[in-house]
Each structure stands twice: as C-alpha cells, then as structure tokens.
Amino acid sequence: MEHLPDDLLDLIFWLASPAKYPASPIELVVDDDGELIVPPEAKYQLDINRVSPMNFSLVRRAWRDLVLSRGRLWSSLEIHLESLNESNHLLLAALRMLQIWIRNSLDAALDVQAFGLVFCERIIPQSEKARILDCIFSCLLGEQHR
C-alpha cells in the first residue's frame, strides 16, 4: 500500500467514514460503591486511536501527513452520548475527540451528529457533567457556519 497514489488512499480513508464514537453502544456497569466499571471490550471501543481517520494517521508518516492535510476526512463524526453519559471521564474523552476533529477538519463542511439521551434530571447545574456537556454543545455551535 505504500505505492498507492494519495488520491486513492484519500478515497479509501473517506470510505471508512463517518467516525463513530463509540462504534457501538457500550454497557457500563456501576458497582456497589457507585464506581463505574468499564468492561475490557468497552475500553477497546472507547480508544479514539481506533477511530478513522485517527487510526490511519498512526500507521505511517506518509499516511499521517495525508490524513492531516485532508480536512474532509475529519468532517464527519457521530458521537453516541448514551454510552458516555454515566462518566465525566468518558464525556471528556468525547469532548477532546470533537475538538481534534474540528481542528483537523480545517475548513471542510462539518457533519457532526450526537445521538442518545442525556439525562437532564441527573445533571446538577454548575456540576462537572454540566460543564462538559456545555463545552460539547459550545464547540458544535461555534462551528455552525460550516
């Protein structure tokens, strides 16, 4: 694959879109002490380095250069909040991912979709979760022109 033209690689990477985070719903477990337990299979799904195009940028330097120069590869993202709602750490990871995707999308038109319920009755105003969700929605609103 090292001899494929950039335009063909770009097409292959584009066909791997949209990026989905996490790739599928995750069952999170809360133990008797109220601590969140993330099963091993969920840790795999929550690793942003496994989401395209991030995963392609980690293979070789030439692919990284290509992926970072093509904003359209970063222009589509699905965030599944229902799997992340139980943990501030997971919401922070989604926020960080959103920020990376927005930065790397350059000036490309964005197609960001956030799915799932965020349980408002559990969110205390001025709490960490409320702050994180506010940051997520502020990021999205700040780019609404795209």
KOLRO-547035 format. One record per residue: residue number from 1; residue in one letter; z, x, y of N, C-alpha, C, O, CB in turn. Coordinates in nm, 2 decimals, m for minus. Glycine has a CB too. Example, Ala and Ser with C-alpha at 12.3 -4.5 7.8 and 13.67 -1.06 7.14 Angstrom:
<pts>
(1; "A"; (0.78; 1.32; m0.57); (0.78; 1.23; m0.45); (0.78; 1.32; m0.33); (0.85; 1.42; m0.33); (0.90; 1.13; m0.45))
(2; "S"; (0.71; 1.28; m0.22); (0.71; 1.37; m0.11); (0.79; 1.29; 0.00); (0.80; 1.34; 0.11); (0.57; 1.41; m0.06))
</pts>
This chain:
<pts>
(1; "M"; (0.00; 0.08; m0.12); (0.00; 0.00; 0.00); (0.00; 0.09; 0.13); (m0.01; 0.03; 0.24); (0.12; m0.09; 0.00))
(2; "E"; (0.02; 0.21; 0.11); (0.02; 0.30; 0.23); (m0.11; 0.31; 0.29); (m0.12; 0.36; 0.41); (0.07; 0.43; 0.19))
(3; "H"; (m0.22; 0.27; 0.22); (m0.35; 0.29; 0.28); (m0.41; 0.16; 0.33); (m0.53; 0.15; 0.37); (m0.45; 0.35; 0.18))
(4; "L"; (m0.33; 0.05; 0.33); (m0.38; m0.08; 0.38); (m0.39; m0.07; 0.53); (m0.30; m0.01; 0.60); (m0.29; m0.19; 0.34))
(5; "P"; (m0.49; m0.13; 0.59); (m0.50; m0.14; 0.74); (m0.39; m0.22; 0.80); (m0.34; m0.31; 0.73); (m0.64; m0.19; 0.78))
(6; "D"; (m0.35; m0.18; 0.92); (m0.24; m0.25; 0.99); (m0.26; m0.40; 1.00); (m0.17; m0.48; 0.98); (m0.22; m0.20; 1.13))
(7; "D"; (m0.39; m0.44; 1.02); (m0.42; m0.59; 1.04); (m0.39; m0.66; 0.91); (m0.35; m0.78; 0.91); (m0.56; m0.61; 1.08))
(8; "L"; (m0.42; m0.60; 0.79); (m0.40; m0.66; 0.66); (m0.25; m0.67; 0.64); (m0.20; m0.77; 0.59); (m0.47; m0.59; 0.55))
(9; "L"; (m0.18; m0.56; 0.66); (m0.03; m0.56; 0.65); (0.03; m0.67; 0.74); (0.12; m0.74; 0.69); (0.03; m0.43; 0.68))
(10; "D"; (m0.02; m0.68; 0.86); (0.03; m0.78; 0.95); (0.02; m0.92; 0.89); (0.11; m1.00; 0.90); (m0.04; m0.77; 1.09))
(11; "L"; (m0.10; m0.95; 0.83); (m0.12; m1.08; 0.77); (m0.03; m1.10; 0.65); (0.02; m1.21; 0.64); (m0.27; m1.08; 0.73))
(12; "I"; (m0.01; m1.00; 0.57); (0.08; m1.01; 0.46); (0.22; m1.04; 0.51); (0.29; m1.13; 0.45); (0.08; m0.88; 0.37))
(13; "F"; (0.27; m0.97; 0.61); (0.40; m0.99; 0.66); (0.41; m1.13; 0.72); (0.52; m1.20; 0.71); (0.44; m0.88; 0.76))
(14; "W"; (0.31; m1.17; 0.79); (0.31; m1.30; 0.86); (0.32; m1.42; 0.75); (0.39; m1.52; 0.78); (0.18; m1.32; 0.94))
(15; "L"; (0.26; m1.40; 0.64); (0.26; m1.50; 0.54); (0.40; m1.51; 0.47); (0.43; m1.61; 0.40); (0.16; m1.47; 0.43))
(16; "A"; (0.48; m1.41; 0.49); (0.62; m1.42; 0.44); (0.71; m1.49; 0.54); (0.83; m1.51; 0.51); (0.67; m1.27; 0.43))
(17; "S"; (0.66; m1.54; 0.65); (0.74; m1.61; 0.75); (0.74; m1.76; 0.71); (0.66; m1.80; 0.63); (0.68; m1.60; 0.89))
(18; "P"; (0.83; m1.84; 0.76); (0.93; m1.80; 0.86); (1.05; m1.74; 0.80); (1.08; m1.76; 0.68); (0.97; m1.93; 0.94))
(19; "A"; (1.13; m1.66; 0.87); (1.25; m1.61; 0.83); (1.35; m1.72; 0.81); (1.36; m1.81; 0.90); (1.30; m1.50; 0.92))
(20; "K"; (1.42; m1.72; 0.71); (1.52; m1.83; 0.68); (1.66; m1.76; 0.66); (1.67; m1.67; 0.58); (1.49; m1.92; 0.56))
(21; "Y"; (1.76; m1.81; 0.73); (1.89; m1.75; 0.72); (2.00; m1.86; 0.71); (2.01; m1.94; 0.80); (1.92; m1.66; 0.84))
(22; "P"; (2.07; m1.86; 0.61); (2.04; m1.80; 0.48); (1.92; m1.87; 0.41); (1.88; m1.97; 0.46); (2.16; m1.81; 0.39))
(23; "A"; (1.87; m1.80; 0.31); (1.75; m1.85; 0.25); (1.77; m1.99; 0.18); (1.67; m2.07; 0.17); (1.70; m1.75; 0.14))
(24; "S"; (1.89; m2.02; 0.14); (1.92; m2.15; 0.08); (2.06; m2.18; 0.10); (2.14; m2.09; 0.14); (1.89; m2.15; m0.08))
(25; "P"; (2.10; m2.31; 0.09); (2.24; m2.35; 0.11); (2.33; m2.26; 0.03); (2.31; m2.23; m0.09); (2.26; m2.50; 0.08))
(26; "I"; (2.45; m2.23; 0.08); (2.55; m2.15; 0.02); (2.67; m2.23; 0.00); (2.72; m2.30; 0.09); (2.57; m2.02; 0.10))
(27; "E"; (2.73; m2.22; m0.12); (2.86; m2.28; m0.15); (2.97; m2.18; m0.11); (2.98; m2.08; m0.18); (2.87; m2.33; m0.30))
(28; "L"; (3.04; m2.21; m0.01); (3.16; m2.13; 0.03); (3.28; m2.19; m0.02); (3.30; m2.32; m0.02); (3.16; m2.10; 0.18))
(29; "V"; (3.38; m2.11; m0.07); (3.50; m2.16; m0.13); (3.62; m2.12; m0.04); (3.62; m2.01; 0.01); (3.52; m2.11; m0.27))
(30; "V"; (3.71; m2.21; m0.02); (3.83; m2.18; 0.06); (3.95; m2.18; m0.05); (3.97; m2.27; m0.12); (3.86; m2.29; 0.17))
(31; "D"; (4.02; m2.06; m0.05); (4.13; m2.05; m0.14); (4.25; m2.13; m0.09); (4.25; m2.19; 0.01); (4.16; m1.90; m0.16))
(32; "D"; (4.36; m2.12; m0.17); (4.48; m2.20; m0.14); (4.54; m2.16; m0.01); (4.62; m2.24; 0.05); (4.58; m2.18; m0.25))
(33; "D"; (4.52; m2.03; 0.04); (4.57; m1.99; 0.16); (4.48; m2.02; 0.28); (4.51; m1.98; 0.40); (4.60; m1.84; 0.16))
(34; "G"; (4.37; m2.09; 0.26); (4.28; m2.12; 0.36); (4.18; m2.01; 0.40); (4.11; m2.02; 0.49); (4.36; m2.16; 0.49))
(35; "E"; (4.18; m1.91; 0.32); (4.09; m1.80; 0.34); (3.95; m1.83; 0.27); (3.94; m1.89; 0.17); (4.14; m1.67; 0.28))
(36; "L"; (3.85; m1.79; 0.34); (3.71; m1.82; 0.30); (3.68; m1.71; 0.19); (3.69; m1.59; 0.21); (3.61; m1.81; 0.41))
(37; "I"; (3.62; m1.76; 0.08); (3.58; m1.67; m0.03); (3.42; m1.68; m0.03); (3.37; m1.79; m0.05); (3.64; m1.71; m0.17))
(38; "V"; (3.36; m1.57; m0.01); (3.21; m1.57; m0.02); (3.17; m1.51; m0.16); (3.20; m1.40; m0.18); (3.15; m1.48; 0.10))
(39; "P"; (3.11; m1.60; m0.24); (3.07; m1.55; m0.37); (2.97; m1.44; m0.36); (2.89; m1.43; m0.27); (3.01; m1.67; m0.46))
(40; "P"; (2.96; m1.35; m0.46); (2.87; m1.24; m0.46); (2.72; m1.28; m0.44); (2.65; m1.21; m0.36); (2.88; m1.16; m0.59))
(41; "E"; (2.68; m1.39; m0.50); (2.54; m1.43; m0.48); (2.52; m1.47; m0.33); (2.40; m1.46; m0.28); (2.50; m1.54; m0.58))
(42; "A"; (2.62; m1.52; m0.27); (2.60; m1.56; m0.13); (2.59; m1.44; m0.04); (2.52; m1.44; 0.06); (2.72; m1.65; m0.08))
(43; "K"; (2.67; m1.33; m0.07); (2.66; m1.21; 0.01); (2.52; m1.16; 0.02); (2.47; m1.11; 0.12); (2.75; m1.10; m0.05))
(44; "Y"; (2.45; m1.17; m0.10); (2.31; m1.13; m0.10); (2.22; m1.21; 0.00); (2.14; m1.15; 0.07); (2.25; m1.14; m0.24))
(45; "Q"; (2.24; m1.34; 0.00); (2.17; m1.43; 0.08); (2.20; m1.41; 0.23); (2.12; m1.44; 0.32); (2.19; m1.57; 0.04))
(46; "L"; (2.32; m1.37; 0.26); (2.36; m1.35; 0.40); (2.33; m1.22; 0.46); (2.35; m1.20; 0.58); (2.51; m1.37; 0.41))
(47; "D"; (2.27; m1.13; 0.39); (2.23; m1.00; 0.44); (2.11; m1.01; 0.52); (2.00; m1.04; 0.46); (2.22; m0.89; 0.32))
(48; "I"; (2.11; m0.99; 0.65); (1.99; m1.01; 0.73); (1.88; m0.90; 0.70); (1.77; m0.92; 0.73); (2.03; m1.00; 0.88))
(49; "N"; (1.92; m0.79; 0.64); (1.82; m0.69; 0.60); (1.73; m0.74; 0.49); (1.63; m0.67; 0.46); (1.89; m0.56; 0.56))
(50; "R"; (1.76; m0.85; 0.42); (1.68; m0.91; 0.32); (1.59; m1.02; 0.37); (1.52; m1.08; 0.29); (1.77; m0.96; 0.21))
(51; "V"; (1.59; m1.04; 0.50); (1.51; m1.15; 0.56); (1.39; m1.08; 0.62); (1.40; m0.98; 0.69); (1.59; m1.23; 0.67))
(52; "S"; (1.27; m1.15; 0.59); (1.15; m1.09; 0.66); (1.15; m1.13; 0.80); (1.19; m1.24; 0.84); (1.02; m1.15; 0.58))
(53; "P"; (1.10; m1.05; 0.89); (1.03; m0.92; 0.87); (1.13; m0.80; 0.87); (1.09; m0.69; 0.85); (0.93; m0.90; 0.97))
(54; "M"; (1.26; m0.83; 0.88); (1.36; m0.72; 0.88); (1.34; m0.63; 0.75); (1.35; m0.51; 0.76); (1.50; m0.77; 0.89))
(55; "N"; (1.33; m0.70; 0.64); (1.32; m0.62; 0.51); (1.20; m0.53; 0.51); (1.20; m0.42; 0.45); (1.31; m0.72; 0.40))
(56; "F"; (1.09; m0.57; 0.57); (0.97; m0.49; 0.57); (0.99; m0.36; 0.66); (0.93; m0.26; 0.63); (0.85; m0.57; 0.62))
(57; "S"; (1.07; m0.38; 0.76); (1.09; m0.27; 0.86); (1.17; m0.16; 0.79); (1.18; m0.05; 0.85); (1.15; m0.32; 0.98))
(58; "L"; (1.24; m0.19; 0.68); (1.32; m0.09; 0.62); (1.25; m0.01; 0.51); (1.31; 0.08; 0.45); (1.44; m0.16; 0.56))
(59; "V"; (1.13; m0.04; 0.48); (1.06; 0.02; 0.37); (1.01; 0.16; 0.40); (1.03; 0.26; 0.33); (0.94; m0.07; 0.32))
(60; "R"; (0.93; 0.17; 0.51); (0.87; 0.30; 0.55); (0.86; 0.30; 0.70); (0.86; 0.19; 0.77); (0.73; 0.32; 0.49))
(61; "R"; (0.86; 0.41; 0.76); (0.85; 0.43; 0.91); (0.72; 0.36; 0.96); (0.73; 0.29; 1.06); (0.85; 0.58; 0.94))
(62; "A"; (0.61; 0.37; 0.90); (0.48; 0.31; 0.94); (0.50; 0.16; 0.95); (0.45; 0.09; 1.04); (0.36; 0.35; 0.85))
(63; "W"; (0.56; 0.10; 0.84); (0.58; m0.04; 0.84); (0.68; m0.08; 0.95); (0.66; m0.19; 1.01); (0.64; m0.09; 0.70))
(64; "R"; (0.78; 0.00; 0.97); (0.88; m0.04; 1.08); (0.81; m0.04; 1.21); (0.82; m0.13; 1.29); (0.99; 0.07; 1.08))
(65; "D"; (0.72; 0.06; 1.24); (0.65; 0.07; 1.37); (0.56; m0.05; 1.38); (0.55; m0.11; 1.49); (0.57; 0.20; 1.37))
(66; "L"; (0.49; m0.09; 1.27); (0.40; m0.21; 1.28); (0.48; m0.33; 1.30); (0.45; m0.41; 1.39); (0.33; m0.22; 1.15))
(67; "V"; (0.59; m0.35; 1.23); (0.67; m0.48; 1.24); (0.73; m0.49; 1.38); (0.73; m0.60; 1.43); (0.78; m0.48; 1.13))
(68; "L"; (0.78; m0.38; 1.43); (0.84; m0.39; 1.57); (0.74; m0.40; 1.68); (0.77; m0.44; 1.79); (0.92; m0.26; 1.59))
(69; "S"; (0.61; m0.37; 1.65); (0.51; m0.39; 1.75); (0.44; m0.52; 1.75); (0.36; m0.55; 1.84); (0.40; m0.28; 1.74))
(70; "R"; (0.47; m0.60; 1.65); (0.40; m0.73; 1.64); (0.50; m0.84; 1.66); (0.57; m0.89; 1.56); (0.34; m0.75; 1.50))
(71; "G"; (0.52; m0.89; 1.78); (0.61; m0.99; 1.82); (0.60; m1.12; 1.74); (0.70; m1.19; 1.72); (0.60; m1.02; 1.96))
(72; "R"; (0.48; m1.16; 1.70); (0.46; m1.28; 1.63); (0.53; m1.28; 1.50); (0.57; m1.39; 1.45); (0.31; m1.31; 1.61))
(73; "L"; (0.55; m1.17; 1.44); (0.62; m1.16; 1.31); (0.77; m1.20; 1.32); (0.83; m1.24; 1.23); (0.62; m1.02; 1.25))
(74; "W"; (0.82; m1.19; 1.45); (0.96; m1.23; 1.47); (0.98; m1.36; 1.54); (1.08; m1.40; 1.58); (1.03; m1.12; 1.56))
(75; "S"; (0.87; m1.43; 1.56); (0.87; m1.55; 1.64); (0.91; m1.68; 1.57); (0.93; m1.78; 1.63); (0.73; m1.58; 1.70))
(76; "S"; (0.93; m1.67; 1.44); (0.97; m1.79; 1.36); (1.10; m1.77; 1.28); (1.11; m1.67; 1.21); (0.85; m1.84; 1.27))
(77; "L"; (1.19; m1.85; 1.30); (1.32; m1.84; 1.24); (1.39; m1.97; 1.21); (1.39; m2.06; 1.29); (1.42; m1.75; 1.33))
(78; "E"; (1.44; m1.98; 1.09); (1.52; m2.10; 1.05); (1.66; m2.06; 1.03); (1.69; m1.97; 0.95); (1.46; m2.17; 0.93))
(79; "I"; (1.76; m2.12; 1.09); (1.90; m2.09; 1.07); (1.96; m2.22; 1.01); (1.96; m2.33; 1.07); (1.97; m2.05; 1.21))
(80; "H"; (2.03; m2.20; 0.90); (2.09; m2.31; 0.83); (2.24; m2.31; 0.86); (2.32; m2.24; 0.79); (2.06; m2.31; 0.68))
(81; "L"; (2.28; m2.38; 0.96); (2.42; m2.38; 1.01); (2.52; m2.44; 0.91); (2.63; m2.40; 0.91); (2.43; m2.45; 1.14))
(82; "E"; (2.47; m2.53; 0.82); (2.56; m2.60; 0.73); (2.63; m2.49; 0.64); (2.74; m2.51; 0.59); (2.49; m2.70; 0.65))
(83; "S"; (2.56; m2.39; 0.61); (2.61; m2.28; 0.52); (2.70; m2.18; 0.60); (2.77; m2.11; 0.54); (2.50; m2.21; 0.45))
(84; "L"; (2.69; m2.19; 0.73); (2.77; m2.09; 0.81); (2.88; m2.15; 0.88); (2.96; m2.07; 0.94); (2.67; m2.02; 0.91))
(85; "N"; (2.90; m2.28; 0.88); (2.99; m2.35; 0.97); (3.14; m2.32; 0.94); (3.22; m2.33; 1.03); (2.97; m2.49; 0.95))
(86; "E"; (3.17; m2.27; 0.82); (3.31; m2.25; 0.78); (3.37; m2.12; 0.83); (3.49; m2.10; 0.82); (3.32; m2.26; 0.63))
(87; "S"; (3.28; m2.03; 0.88); (3.33; m1.90; 0.91); (3.28; m1.85; 1.04); (3.16; m1.85; 1.07); (3.29; m1.80; 0.80))
(88; "N"; (3.37; m1.80; 1.13); (3.32; m1.74; 1.25); (3.24; m1.62; 1.23); (3.15; m1.59; 1.30); (3.45; m1.71; 1.34))
(89; "H"; (3.28; m1.54; 1.12); (3.21; m1.42; 1.09); (3.06; m1.45; 1.06); (2.97; m1.38; 1.10); (3.27; m1.35; 0.97))
(90; "L"; (3.04; m1.56; 0.98); (2.90; m1.60; 0.94); (2.83; m1.65; 1.06); (2.71; m1.62; 1.08); (2.90; m1.70; 0.83))
(91; "L"; (2.89; m1.72; 1.15); (2.83; m1.77; 1.27); (2.79; m1.65; 1.36); (2.69; m1.65; 1.43); (2.92; m1.87; 1.35))
(92; "L"; (2.88; m1.55; 1.37); (2.85; m1.43; 1.45); (2.73; m1.36; 1.39); (2.64; m1.31; 1.47); (2.97; m1.34; 1.45))
(93; "A"; (2.72; m1.35; 1.26); (2.60; m1.29; 1.20); (2.47; m1.37; 1.23); (2.37; m1.30; 1.26); (2.62; m1.29; 1.04))
(94; "A"; (2.48; m1.50; 1.24); (2.36; m1.58; 1.28); (2.33; m1.56; 1.42); (2.21; m1.55; 1.46); (2.39; m1.73; 1.25))
(95; "L"; (2.43; m1.54; 1.51); (2.40; m1.52; 1.65); (2.34; m1.38; 1.66); (2.24; m1.37; 1.74); (2.53; m1.52; 1.73))
(96; "R"; (2.39; m1.28; 1.59); (2.33; m1.14; 1.60); (2.19; m1.15; 1.55); (2.10; m1.08; 1.61); (2.41; m1.04; 1.52))
(97; "M"; (2.16; m1.22; 1.45); (2.02; m1.23; 1.39); (1.93; m1.29; 1.50); (1.82; m1.25; 1.52); (2.02; m1.30; 1.26))
(98; "L"; (1.98; m1.40; 1.56); (1.90; m1.47; 1.66); (1.87; m1.38; 1.77); (1.75; m1.37; 1.82); (1.97; m1.59; 1.71))
(99; "Q"; (1.96; m1.30; 1.82); (1.94; m1.20; 1.93); (1.84; m1.10; 1.89); (1.75; m1.06; 1.97); (2.07; m1.14; 1.97))
(100; "I"; (1.85; m1.05; 1.76); (1.75; m0.95; 1.72); (1.61; m1.01; 1.71); (1.51; m0.95; 1.76); (1.79; m0.90; 1.57))
(101; "W"; (1.60; m1.13; 1.66); (1.47; m1.20; 1.65); (1.41; m1.22; 1.79); (1.29; m1.20; 1.81); (1.48; m1.33; 1.57))
(102; "I"; (1.49; m1.27; 1.88); (1.44; m1.30; 2.02); (1.39; m1.16; 2.08); (1.29; m1.16; 2.14); (1.55; m1.36; 2.10))
(103; "R"; (1.47; m1.06; 2.07); (1.44; m0.93; 2.13); (1.31; m0.88; 2.07); (1.22; m0.84; 2.14); (1.55; m0.83; 2.11))
(104; "N"; (1.29; m0.88; 1.94); (1.18; m0.83; 1.87); (1.05; m0.92; 1.88); (0.94; m0.87; 1.85); (1.21; m0.80; 1.72))
(105; "S"; (1.07; m1.04; 1.92); (0.95; m1.13; 1.93); (0.87; m1.10; 2.05); (0.76; m1.15; 2.07); (1.00; m1.28; 1.93))
(106; "L"; (0.92; m1.01; 2.14); (0.85; m0.97; 2.26); (0.82; m1.09; 2.34); (0.91; m1.16; 2.38); (0.72; m0.89; 2.23))
(107; "D"; (0.70; m1.12; 2.37); (0.66; m1.24; 2.45); (0.60; m1.35; 2.37); (0.54; m1.44; 2.42); (0.57; m1.20; 2.56))
(108; "A"; (0.60; m1.34; 2.23); (0.54; m1.44; 2.15); (0.61; m1.57; 2.16); (0.73; m1.58; 2.19); (0.55; m1.39; 2.00))
(109; "A"; (0.54; m1.68; 2.14); (0.59; m1.81; 2.14); (0.69; m1.82; 2.03); (0.67; m1.77; 1.92); (0.48; m1.92; 2.13))
(110; "L"; (0.81; m1.89; 2.05); (0.91; m1.89; 1.95); (0.91; m2.03; 1.88); (0.88; m2.13; 1.94); (1.05; m1.87; 2.02))
(111; "D"; (0.94; m2.02; 1.75); (0.96; m2.14; 1.67); (1.09; m2.12; 1.60); (1.10; m2.07; 1.49); (0.84; m2.17; 1.57))
(112; "V"; (1.20; m2.16; 1.66); (1.34; m2.14; 1.61); (1.39; m2.28; 1.57); (1.39; m2.37; 1.65); (1.43; m2.07; 1.70))
(113; "Q"; (1.43; m2.30; 1.45); (1.49; m2.42; 1.40); (1.63; m2.40; 1.35); (1.65; m2.31; 1.27); (1.40; m2.49; 1.29))
(114; "A"; (1.72; m2.48; 1.39); (1.86; m2.48; 1.35); (1.88; m2.60; 1.27); (1.87; m2.71; 1.33); (1.96; m2.46; 1.46))
(115; "F"; (1.92; m2.59; 1.14); (1.94; m2.71; 1.06); (2.09; m2.72; 1.03); (2.16; m2.62; 1.03); (1.86; m2.70; 0.93))
(116; "G"; (2.13; m2.84; 1.00); (2.27; m2.86; 0.95); (2.36; m2.91; 1.05); (2.34; m2.91; 1.17); (2.32; m2.73; 0.89))
(117; "L"; (2.47; m2.97; 1.00); (2.57; m3.03; 1.08); (2.67; m2.92; 1.12); (2.71; m2.84; 1.04); (2.64; m3.14; 1.01))
(118; "V"; (2.71; m2.93; 1.25); (2.82; m2.85; 1.29); (2.93; m2.95; 1.32); (2.92; m3.04; 1.41); (2.79; m2.76; 1.42))
(119; "F"; (3.04; m2.94; 1.25); (3.14; m3.05; 1.26); (3.22; m3.03; 1.39); (3.31; m2.95; 1.40); (3.24; m3.03; 1.14))
(120; "C"; (3.19; m3.12; 1.48); (3.25; m3.11; 1.62); (3.40; m3.14; 1.62); (3.47; m3.09; 1.70); (3.18; m3.21; 1.71))
(121; "E"; (3.44; m3.23; 1.52); (3.58; m3.26; 1.52); (3.67; m3.14; 1.49); (3.79; m3.14; 1.51); (3.61; m3.38; 1.43))
(122; "R"; (3.61; m3.04; 1.42); (3.68; m2.92; 1.38); (3.67; m2.81; 1.49); (3.74; m2.71; 1.48); (3.63; m2.87; 1.25))
(123; "I"; (3.59; m2.83; 1.59); (3.58; m2.73; 1.69); (3.67; m2.76; 1.81); (3.66; m2.86; 1.87); (3.43; m2.72; 1.74))
(124; "I"; (3.76; m2.67; 1.83); (3.85; m2.68; 1.94); (3.79; m2.62; 2.06); (3.74; m2.50; 2.06); (3.99; m2.62; 1.91))
(125; "P"; (3.78; m2.69; 2.18); (3.72; m2.63; 2.30); (3.79; m2.49; 2.32); (3.92; m2.48; 2.31); (3.73; m2.72; 2.42))
(126; "Q"; (3.72; m2.40; 2.37); (3.77; m2.26; 2.40); (3.80; m2.18; 2.28); (3.86; m2.07; 2.29); (3.89; m2.27; 2.49))
(127; "S"; (3.78; m2.23; 2.16); (3.80; m2.16; 2.04); (3.69; m2.06; 2.01); (3.59; m2.06; 2.08); (3.81; m2.25; 1.91))
(128; "E"; (3.71; m1.97; 1.92); (3.61; m1.86; 1.89); (3.48; m1.93; 1.84); (3.37; m1.89; 1.87); (3.66; m1.76; 1.79))
(129; "K"; (3.50; m2.03; 1.75); (3.38; m2.10; 1.70); (3.30; m2.17; 1.81); (3.18; m2.16; 1.81); (3.42; m2.20; 1.59))
(130; "A"; (3.37; m2.23; 1.90); (3.30; m2.30; 2.01); (3.23; m2.20; 2.10); (3.12; m2.22; 2.14); (3.40; m2.38; 2.10))
(131; "R"; (3.29; m2.08; 2.12); (3.23; m1.97; 2.20); (3.10; m1.92; 2.13); (3.00; m1.90; 2.19); (3.32; m1.86; 2.22))
(132; "I"; (3.11; m1.90; 2.00); (2.99; m1.85; 1.92); (2.88; m1.95; 1.92); (2.76; m1.92; 1.95); (3.03; m1.82; 1.78))
(133; "L"; (2.91; m2.08; 1.90); (2.81; m2.18; 1.90); (2.74; m2.20; 2.04); (2.62; m2.22; 2.05); (2.86; m2.32; 1.86))
(134; "D"; (2.83; m2.18; 2.14); (2.78; m2.19; 2.28); (2.68; m2.07; 2.30); (2.58; m2.09; 2.37); (2.89; m2.18; 2.38))
(135; "C"; (2.71; m1.95; 2.25); (2.62; m1.84; 2.26); (2.49; m1.86; 2.19); (2.38; m1.83; 2.24); (2.69; m1.71; 2.21))
(136; "I"; (2.50; m1.92; 2.07); (2.38; m1.95; 1.99); (2.29; m2.04; 2.07); (2.17; m2.02; 2.09); (2.41; m2.01; 1.85))
(137; "F"; (2.34; m2.15; 2.12); (2.26; m2.25; 2.19); (2.22; m2.20; 2.33); (2.11; m2.23; 2.38); (2.34; m2.38; 2.21))
(138; "S"; (2.30; m2.11; 2.39); (2.26; m2.05; 2.52); (2.14; m1.96; 2.50); (2.05; m1.95; 2.58); (2.37; m1.97; 2.58))
(139; "C"; (2.14; m1.88; 2.39); (2.03; m1.79; 2.35); (1.90; m1.87; 2.34); (1.80; m1.84; 2.39); (2.06; m1.72; 2.22))
(140; "L"; (1.91; m1.99; 2.27); (1.79; m2.07; 2.25); (1.74; m2.13; 2.38); (1.63; m2.13; 2.41); (1.83; m2.18; 2.14))
(141; "L"; (1.84; m2.18; 2.46); (1.80; m2.25; 2.58); (1.74; m2.14; 2.68); (1.65; m2.18; 2.76); (1.92; m2.32; 2.65))
(142; "G"; (1.79; m2.02; 2.67); (1.74; m1.92; 2.76); (1.59; m1.88; 2.73); (1.53; m1.82; 2.82); (1.82; m1.79; 2.75))
(143; "E"; (1.55; m1.92; 2.62); (1.41; m1.88; 2.58); (1.32; m2.01; 2.56); (1.21; m2.00; 2.51); (1.41; m1.81; 2.44))
(144; "Q"; (1.37; m2.12; 2.62); (1.29; m2.25; 2.60); (1.15; m2.24; 2.66); (1.07; m2.32; 2.63); (1.37; m2.36; 2.66))
(145; "H"; (1.13; m2.15; 2.75); (0.99; m2.14; 2.81); (0.89; m2.09; 2.71); (0.77; m2.09; 2.74); (1.00; m2.05; 2.94))
(146; "R"; (0.94; m2.03; 2.60); (0.85; m1.98; 2.50); (0.83; m2.08; 2.39); (0.75; m2.05; 2.30); (0.90; m1.84; 2.45))
</pts>
